[in-house]
Amino acid sequence: MSGVAKKMQTFAESSSWIRKMFEEGARMKAEFGADKVFDFSIGNPDVPPPAKFSTVLRELVEQEEPGVHGYMANAGFPFVREAIATRLSAEQQVSFTANDLLMTCGAAGGLNVLFKALLDPGDEVMVFAPYFVEYRFYVDNHGGEVKVVATDADFNLDLKAIEAALSPKTKIVLINSPNNPTGQIYPAADLQALGRLLDEAGKRFGTTIYLVSDEPYRNIVFDNHVVPPLMTATTNAIIASSYSKELSLPGERIGYLAVHPQMADKGQVVGAMTLATRILGFVNAPALMQRAVARLQDVSADSSIYARRLEAFCTVLDGAGISYVRPKGAFYLFPQAPIDDDVEFCRLLAEQKILAVPGRGFGMPGYIRLAFCVDERVIAGSAEGFKRAMAAARK
């Protein structure tokens, strides 16, 4: 009899399709050779970090001042938070200071800190399908409940559906823009309308509803699209972000939380998040990476590489007759499967040594996710396999 918690056993049975397909890809590569497998299963950025990162890192490693690798305030080095606050002030059109920010172990660590700080048992976190699957686990970690609301046919916010789903139990509305898995960017007008809607609902219910944006893909956009500022939508706004995609540093686990400077209960929220960082065992974000990103606020990874790959992949999908909504950002395509059973279609693709993730892993059956953070040769090499899988699906 297993001693593993029953909840964890349940989670393991329904755990991320992304990891399942990634592991299947590793098995297939070992069996057939990496050049024969077309793996679009996981969003692991392969674009190199900007050249300045290596220079900064070498300089920091050579520093030998006492305490340089020691603990700091749980919120992070003040000078690091100030550097990020300066950039965010221009980006978000409000004036941040270091006191409005908290350094985190990536956006995932940041969201867990945020949920720990804000959620009471039974509080609801609203997410929009399709959504990043780990959100369910993060919310459950802290006693909350996920409420899923559908988006429209183009994966934009459905404000009427959101209004109908709001209740006195709604504590957080969580958006992800640019979105994983669709690449959708929510327009400024929709964010403004959403902010008003949440503020009005909060007054009606006698509660505070926080609008939280998870946006590690903010700087990966295509076709001259722009990610609008969140902070102009409501003063109850919080950003969770990281440098995993912006600087191509996913394994370094460095990110931040930023709270609206005019939030009415800002002091309590920031204080609770800082305490949660310690309680959850993070203690503080990695010291070396904090010091590095402070000096990298003016650079980002080369997103034009992803733009070229998007064009190449759209050509492949068009050639196979696969329907999709063109993404505006991030590095994913979320095409509609040609049959209702997205898992079966992923199986047909796997027969062609193509690895995709079923849409049901993101709360939307009938679709598949394809990550194009891979070499263009992998994309080009998959073309005939997609055609064959489509032909098999139509039989």
WOJO-V524889 format. One record per run of one state. SS is the DSSP state (hx for helix, st for strand, lp for the rest). FROM is the first residue (numbers start at 1). TO is the last residue. If there is no record, write none. Layout:
BEGIN
ss	from	to
SS	FROM	TO
SS	FROM	TO
END
This chain:
BEGIN
ss	from	to
lp	1	5
hx	6	13
lp	14	16
hx	17	32
lp	33	33
hx	34	36
lp	37	37
st	38	39
lp	40	50
hx	51	61
lp	62	77
hx	78	92
lp	93	97
hx	98	100
st	101	104
lp	105	105
hx	106	118
lp	119	123
st	124	129
lp	130	133
hx	134	141
lp	142	144
st	145	150
lp	151	158
hx	159	165
lp	166	169
st	170	176
lp	177	187
hx	188	205
lp	206	209
st	210	214
lp	215	220
st	221	221
lp	222	236
st	237	242
lp	243	249
hx	250	252
lp	253	254
st	255	259
lp	260	265
hx	266	279
lp	280	286
hx	287	294
lp	295	303
hx	304	320
lp	321	328
st	329	329
lp	330	331
st	332	333
lp	334	335
st	336	336
lp	337	341
hx	342	351
lp	352	353
st	354	355
lp	356	356
st	357	358
hx	359	362
lp	363	366
st	367	371
lp	372	375
hx	376	381
lp	382	382
hx	383	393
lp	394	395
END
